[in-house]
Each structure stands twice: as structure tokens, then as C-alpha cells.
Amino acid sequence: MRWIRGPAIGRGATATVSLATATPSGELFAVKSTELCHSMFLQRENYLLSKLSCPRIVKYIGYNVTNGTNNKPMYNLCMEYVPGSTLFKEIQRVGGRLDEEKVRLYSQQILQGLNYLHDNGVVHCDIKSQNILIGKEGAKIADLGCTKLMGKVGSNGGFDTSAFSGTPSFMALEVARGEDQGFEADIWALGCTIIETSTGNSPWPELNDPVSALYKFGFWGEIPEIPKWLSEKAKDFLRKCLKRDSKERWTAKELLQHPFLEELDTLLKEVKESTINSPSSVLDHGFWDSLDVVESPENSIPREISLKSPTDTIKK
């Protein structure tokens, strides 16, 4: 199946994400690309995504290598396109913080994804609002380029997963000290993400220097301040995530049973209806039709790949 690269919809330190259109069907998906010579993280993400299947993890479609600018080979990872935004942008859209009902719902959905990853021996290593996609189906975990595999030696597909990775302000105490990065580190990062979602700020807003932040919470043993306006159940939930001793932190499975996450079914419809796209969405017909094609349709993805998200559904 051939595809045409459209506009960039996201940029990171190691790759660029573009909207792509399959031809001739017109179905949309996302392509994460980087130069082949710098594609180790993207190949790791491809390896893991191809083995995962969970509604709370961004869906894998396929990969290929194409010629980019100056005839440099480009490694392309093809994934489902989640129309909407990231959790980070959703916080900004509503003016700085989400109400507790949405915080509760997104926390549950992120935990469902983490529970699936952890059950399969995968540590995400970089949970934060910028790596959580928010669409009509709710929250999905994305960006598995920093992941670490636990368990059997040699099960990592040839990748070195011994190094620590992630975003300094979201690193657990033991990671900051260079001791360990296991499933418990993802739970700490979830707690930091909930604080970010509830306040609109970094979990360490007073520290602009990442090195100072690592020193403060890594070696002084401090934890982020829990927002005072949250309910007692929410505060207790956060305390379970932010235990200084990683062995005392609740697991994803245990947190899914916490009282904070009770009675969420009635909220799902309300959150879906309130999630809107930006007026400048690339799915706006006027905007889309005015775009010049960035890359020729010579790109292809394996024939066995089936794109199942109809354009009209995505547009809706």
C-alpha cells in the first residue's frame, strides 16, 4: 500500500511525526521518521509496538525505509493517528489544569496501559503528559522509544536497555540516584503526571534547572507537593504513587482498585463530548486541500498491513 507524507504534527528530540495518507483509500495514519543512521530508538519502538496490542497503547501499523532529502535513508514507523491532542495540550486548552473528574478518568486509562505494559515485562521509562495522546476513545500511551524490557536476558531484540532514560522532572528517586529503573519508576512518573494535570505546572515548578531538580529529589529524598485542593481519595492515590521507597509503591494493578478510581463509567461520555480539536486541525478540509505534498507516493508499507480507521470516522 502506498502513502503520501503530509504536514508535520509533532517533533521530538530524535524524530518527527507527520500525518500520512494511504493511497488510493485516503485513510490517515501517523508516521514517525528519522534518519536511518540515527534510528536506534525508533527501531526499539518498532520492535516493541509490533508485539503489543492494547486499546490504551497507540496502535502499530508497520515500518519501512525511504529516501528523504539529499537521498538520505529515512526510517519510518507507521502508527494509528489519534485525532485530538496530547494530554499536555489538553491542559493548556482548558487554561492550566483539568478538573478532578477528568484527572481521575485519564489516570485510570493511563494505568490500564501501564498495567498491560508491566504484565508484558515492559517499563515505559518516560510517562508524562506530552507522551499521552487524548482522542475520542480517551487516553493512549505513546512514544515507546525509551522503553526497557525486564525479565529474560536476550529478550530485548538486541537493544541495550541497561541505561537510564526519561525526563528529569519525572524521574523516580531511585532513577535519579542511578540505582534502578523498574516498573515502580513508571508509577512515580504517573504521580508526577497527575500533579502536572492537576496544576498545569511541572511537578517541581520551583526548579528550572534539571540538574538541580535531580539533586534535590534524588539525594535529598523530597517528593513533589501534592495539590491541596484535591480530594482526600486523590491525595491518598498520589501518596501511593510517590512513596520514597520504590518497594512500597503500589503497582498498576493495585492502583486500578484504589477508591479514587471508583464510579468512572458515567464520566466517559462527558469527557468524550468535551474533547475537541483545534480550529486549525489538519483534518479541516480547507486546510488539508491547500497543502503541498511533501513526499512522493513512492513510499510503501507492507501489503499485509490493514488500515482500519475510515477517513469519515476520523473526520467525525
C-alpha positions as CSV (number, residue, x, y, z in Angstrom):
1,M,0.0,0.0,0.0
2,R,1.4,3.4,-1.0
3,W,1.2,6.5,1.1
4,I,1.8,10.3,0.9
5,R,3.5,12.2,3.6
6,G,1.6,15.3,4.8
7,P,2.4,18.0,7.3
8,A,4.4,17.5,10.5
9,I,2.2,17.2,13.5
10,G,4.9,16.7,16.2
11,R,8.6,17.0,16.7
12,G,10.8,15.4,19.3
13,A,14.5,15.2,20.1
14,T,15.0,12.2,17.9
15,A,12.2,12.1,15.3
16,T,9.4,14.0,13.5
17,V,5.8,12.8,13.4
18,S,3.9,13.5,10.2
19,L,0.3,12.9,9.1
20,A,0.2,10.4,6.2
21,T,-2.4,9.4,3.7
22,A,-2.7,5.9,2.3
23,T,-3.4,5.8,-1.5
24,P,-5.8,5.3,-3.0
25,S,-8.0,4.7,0.0
26,G,-7.4,8.2,1.6
27,E,-7.1,6.6,5.1
28,L,-5.0,8.6,7.6
29,F,-2.2,7.4,9.9
30,A,0.9,8.8,11.6
31,V,4.5,8.3,10.5
32,K,7.4,8.8,12.9
33,S,10.6,9.4,11.0
34,T,14.3,9.9,11.5
35,E,17.5,9.3,9.5
36,L,18.3,5.6,9.4
37,C,21.8,6.2,10.9
38,H,20.1,7.7,14.0
39,S,17.1,5.4,14.3
40,M,18.1,3.1,17.2
41,F,15.3,4.5,19.4
42,L,12.8,4.3,16.6
43,Q,13.8,0.7,15.8
44,R,13.4,-0.2,19.5
45,E,9.9,1.4,19.5
46,N,9.0,-0.5,16.3
47,Y,10.2,-3.8,17.9
48,L,8.0,-3.3,20.9
49,L,4.9,-1.8,19.3
50,S,4.8,-4.7,16.8
51,K,4.4,-7.1,19.8
52,L,1.8,-5.1,21.7
53,S,-2.0,-4.9,21.4
54,C,-3.9,-2.8,23.9
55,P,-6.6,-0.1,23.4
56,R,-4.5,2.1,25.8
57,I,-1.3,1.9,23.7
58,V,-1.0,3.6,20.3
59,K,-1.6,1.0,17.6
60,Y,1.2,-0.3,15.4
61,I,0.8,-0.4,11.6
62,G,4.2,-1.1,10.1
63,Y,7.5,0.4,9.1
64,N,9.7,1.0,6.1
65,V,12.8,2.8,4.9
66,T,12.6,5.5,2.2
67,N,14.8,8.1,0.6
68,G,14.5,11.5,2.3
69,T,16.0,14.9,1.5
70,N,19.5,14.7,0.0
71,N,18.9,11.0,-0.7
72,K,19.4,10.2,3.0
73,P,17.7,6.9,4.0
74,M,14.8,7.6,6.4
75,Y,13.4,5.0,8.9
76,N,9.6,5.4,9.1
77,L,7.4,3.9,11.9
78,C,3.7,3.8,10.9
79,M,1.1,4.1,13.7
80,E,-2.5,4.9,14.2
81,Y,-3.4,8.6,14.0
82,V,-5.2,9.8,17.1
83,P,-7.1,13.0,16.2
84,G,-7.3,15.4,19.1
85,S,-4.2,16.3,21.1
86,T,-1.8,15.3,23.8
87,L,-2.7,15.5,27.5
88,F,-0.2,18.4,27.7
89,K,-2.0,20.4,25.1
90,E,-5.4,19.5,26.7
91,I,-4.2,21.0,30.0
92,Q,-3.2,24.2,28.1
93,R,-6.5,24.3,26.2
94,V,-8.6,24.4,29.3
95,G,-6.5,27.1,30.9
96,G,-3.9,25.4,33.1
97,R,-5.4,22.4,34.8
98,L,-8.1,19.7,34.5
99,D,-11.0,19.2,36.9
100,E,-10.7,16.1,39.2
101,E,-13.2,14.1,37.3
102,K,-11.1,14.2,34.1
103,V,-7.9,13.6,36.1
104,R,-9.5,10.5,37.6
105,L,-10.6,9.2,34.2
106,Y,-7.2,9.8,32.4
107,S,-5.4,8.3,35.4
108,Q,-7.4,5.1,35.1
109,Q,-6.8,4.9,31.3
110,I,-3.1,5.5,31.6
111,L,-2.9,2.9,34.4
112,Q,-4.7,0.4,32.2
113,G,-2.0,0.9,29.6
114,L,0.8,0.7,32.2
115,N,-0.7,-2.5,33.7
116,Y,-0.7,-4.1,30.2
117,L,3.0,-3.0,29.6
118,H,4.1,-4.2,33.0
119,D,2.3,-7.5,32.6
120,N,4.4,-7.9,29.4
121,G,7.6,-7.0,31.1
122,V,7.9,-3.5,29.6
123,V,8.9,-0.4,31.5
124,H,7.9,2.8,29.6
125,C,10.5,5.0,31.3
126,D,9.1,8.3,30.0
127,I,5.5,8.7,31.2
128,K,4.5,12.4,31.1
129,S,1.6,14.4,29.7
130,Q,3.4,15.0,26.4
131,N,3.5,11.3,25.7
132,I,-0.2,10.7,26.4
133,L,-2.5,11.1,23.4
134,I,-6.1,12.2,24.0
135,G,-8.7,11.3,21.4
136,K,-12.3,10.2,21.1
137,E,-11.5,6.9,22.8
138,G,-9.7,8.5,25.7
139,A,-6.1,8.4,26.6
140,K,-3.4,6.3,24.8
141,I,0.2,5.9,25.8
142,A,2.7,6.8,23.0
143,D,6.4,7.2,22.5
144,L,8.0,3.9,23.5
145,G,11.5,4.9,22.3
146,C,12.9,4.9,25.9
147,T,11.4,1.6,27.0
148,K,13.2,-1.0,29.0
149,L,12.5,-4.8,29.0
150,M,12.5,-6.7,32.2
151,G,12.9,-10.4,32.6
152,K,14.8,-12.9,30.4
153,V,18.3,-12.0,29.2
154,G,18.4,-11.7,25.4
155,S,14.6,-10.8,25.2
156,N,15.3,-7.2,24.2
157,G,15.6,-7.7,20.5
158,G,19.3,-6.8,20.6
159,F,18.9,-3.4,22.2
160,D,20.8,-2.2,25.2
161,T,18.3,-1.4,27.9
162,S,20.7,-1.0,30.8
163,A,21.0,2.8,30.6
164,F,18.5,5.0,32.4
165,S,16.3,7.3,30.3
166,G,13.4,9.7,30.6
167,T,12.6,13.3,31.5
168,P,14.5,14.5,34.6
169,S,11.5,16.2,36.4
170,F,9.5,12.9,36.1
171,M,12.3,10.5,37.2
172,A,11.8,8.5,40.4
173,L,14.2,8.9,43.3
174,E,16.0,5.7,42.6
175,V,16.4,6.6,38.9
176,A,17.9,10.0,39.8
177,R,20.4,8.2,42.1
178,G,21.3,5.8,39.3
179,E,20.1,2.8,41.2
180,D,17.3,1.2,39.2
181,Q,14.6,1.9,36.7
182,G,11.8,-0.7,37.0
183,F,8.0,-0.8,36.9
184,E,8.0,1.3,40.1
185,A,9.6,4.2,38.2
186,D,6.6,4.4,35.8
187,I,4.3,4.6,38.8
188,W,6.3,7.6,40.2
189,A,6.1,9.3,36.8
190,L,2.3,8.7,36.7
191,G,2.1,10.5,40.1
192,C,4.1,13.4,38.7
193,T,1.9,13.5,35.6
194,I,-1.2,13.7,37.8
195,I,0.3,16.6,39.6
196,E,1.1,18.3,36.3
197,T,-2.5,17.6,35.1
198,S,-4.0,19.0,38.3
199,T,-1.9,22.1,38.5
200,G,-0.7,22.9,35.0
201,N,2.8,23.0,36.2
202,S,5.9,20.8,36.4
203,P,6.0,18.6,39.5
204,W,9.0,20.7,40.5
205,P,7.8,24.2,39.4
206,E,10.4,26.0,41.6
207,L,13.3,24.3,39.8
208,N,14.1,25.3,36.2
209,D,17.5,23.5,36.2
210,P,17.1,19.8,35.6
211,V,20.4,19.0,37.3
212,S,19.3,20.9,40.4
213,A,15.9,19.1,40.3
214,L,17.7,15.7,40.1
215,Y,19.9,16.5,43.0
216,K,17.0,17.8,45.2
217,F,14.7,14.8,44.9
218,G,17.4,12.2,44.2
219,F,19.7,12.9,47.1
220,W,17.5,14.9,49.5
221,G,14.7,12.4,49.1
222,E,12.0,15.1,48.6
223,I,8.7,14.3,46.8
224,P,6.6,16.7,44.8
225,E,4.0,18.8,46.6
226,I,0.5,17.2,46.5
227,P,-2.1,19.8,45.4
228,K,-4.1,20.9,48.5
229,W,-7.4,21.2,46.6
230,L,-7.6,17.6,45.5
231,S,-10.0,15.3,47.3
232,E,-8.7,13.0,50.1
233,K,-9.0,10.0,47.8
234,A,-6.9,11.7,45.2
235,K,-4.3,12.7,47.7
236,D,-4.1,9.2,49.0
237,F,-3.8,7.8,45.5
238,L,-0.9,10.2,44.8
239,R,0.8,9.2,48.1
240,K,0.7,5.6,46.9
241,C,2.4,6.6,43.7
242,L,5.1,8.8,45.3
243,K,6.4,6.5,48.0
244,R,10.1,7.3,48.5
245,D,10.9,3.5,48.8
246,S,10.1,2.0,45.4
247,K,9.1,-1.3,47.1
248,E,6.3,0.4,48.9
249,R,4.7,2.0,45.8
250,W,1.5,0.4,44.7
251,T,1.6,-1.5,41.4
252,A,-0.5,-0.5,38.4
253,K,-2.8,-3.4,39.2
254,E,-3.3,-2.3,42.8
255,L,-3.9,1.3,41.9
256,L,-6.6,0.3,39.5
257,Q,-8.5,-0.9,42.5
258,H,-7.9,2.3,44.5
259,P,-11.1,4.1,45.7
260,F,-10.0,7.2,43.8
261,L,-10.9,5.4,40.5
262,E,-14.3,4.2,41.5
263,E,-17.5,5.1,39.6
264,L,-15.9,6.2,36.4
265,D,-18.2,4.7,33.8
266,T,-20.7,7.6,33.9
267,L,-17.9,10.1,33.2
268,L,-16.7,8.6,30.0
269,K,-19.4,10.1,27.7
270,E,-19.0,13.6,29.2
271,V,-15.2,13.5,28.6
272,K,-15.6,12.3,25.1
273,E,-18.0,15.0,24.2
274,S,-15.8,17.7,25.7
275,T,-12.7,16.7,23.8
276,I,-12.5,18.9,20.8
277,N,-10.0,19.5,18.1
278,S,-8.2,22.8,17.4
279,P,-9.9,25.1,14.8
280,S,-6.6,24.7,12.8
281,S,-6.8,20.9,12.8
282,V,-5.2,19.3,9.8
283,L,-8.4,17.5,9.2
284,D,-10.2,20.7,8.3
285,H,-10.9,20.3,4.6
286,G,-9.9,23.8,3.6
287,F,-6.5,23.4,5.3
288,W,-5.9,19.9,4.1
289,D,-6.7,20.6,0.5
290,S,-4.3,23.6,0.5
291,L,-1.3,21.5,1.5
292,D,1.5,20.7,-0.9
293,V,2.6,17.1,-0.8
294,V,5.9,16.9,1.0
295,E,6.9,13.4,-0.3
296,S,6.0,11.4,-3.4
297,P,3.8,8.4,-3.1
298,E,6.7,6.0,-3.7
299,N,6.6,5.3,0.0
300,S,5.0,2.0,0.8
301,I,4.1,-0.1,3.7
302,P,3.9,-3.9,3.7
303,R,0.9,-5.4,1.8
304,E,-0.3,-7.4,4.8
305,I,-0.9,-4.2,6.8
306,S,-4.6,-3.3,7.0
307,L,-5.6,0.3,7.8
308,K,-9.0,0.1,9.6
309,S,-9.7,3.7,10.6
310,P,-12.0,5.1,7.9
311,T,-11.4,8.7,6.9
312,D,-15.0,9.7,7.6
313,T,-14.8,8.3,11.2
314,I,-11.6,10.2,11.9
315,K,-13.1,13.4,10.4
316,K,-16.1,12.9,12.7
